[in-house]
Amino acid sequence: MTRIIFNYWEPLIKGKTVGEITREDINKIYDVKKTKKLAPKTVKTIIQALTVAMKWAYLNNLTEINCYDGIIKPCAPSKVRAILTIEETRALFRGSVQNGKMKRQNLPV
């Protein structure tokens, strides 16, 4: 979670104290270019990295701002992943895969 805070949140909240972070600051994560390419589950984890800490701060009277409630978290399903076939596995270990695509001509018949 520390890496997530440094990689994604620090540029958005740098220079702000815990009491200055608002719901608008948290929603800015959706506008960051590098988060637009991520899976919904990953974005949800990034949001939770900050909101869980903010909830703790609020419940322990370190801030008066309740900025964790009402945050809309992504809920789109992740991409479907499949198990490699035997042929795909053989091609992978033979080095017949380039840029995530198999060279079909190298597969055994």
Secondary structure as GFF3:
##gff-version 3
##sequence-region A 1 109
A	DSSP	alpha_helix	2	4	.	.	.	ID=ss1
A	DSSP	pi_helix	5	9	.	.	.	ID=ss2
A	DSSP	alpha_helix	10	13	.	.	.	ID=ss3
A	DSSP	three_ten_helix	18	20	.	.	.	ID=ss4
A	DSSP	alpha_helix	23	27	.	.	.	ID=ss5
A	DSSP	three_ten_helix	28	31	.	.	.	ID=ss6
A	DSSP	alpha_helix	33	36	.	.	.	ID=ss7
A	DSSP	alpha_helix	40	59	.	.	.	ID=ss8
A	DSSP	alpha_helix	86	94	.	.	.	ID=ss9
A	DSSP	beta_strand	97	98	.	.	.	ID=ss10
A	DSSP	beta_strand	101	102	.	.	.	ID=ss11
A	DSSP	three_ten_helix	104	106	.	.	.	ID=ss12
###
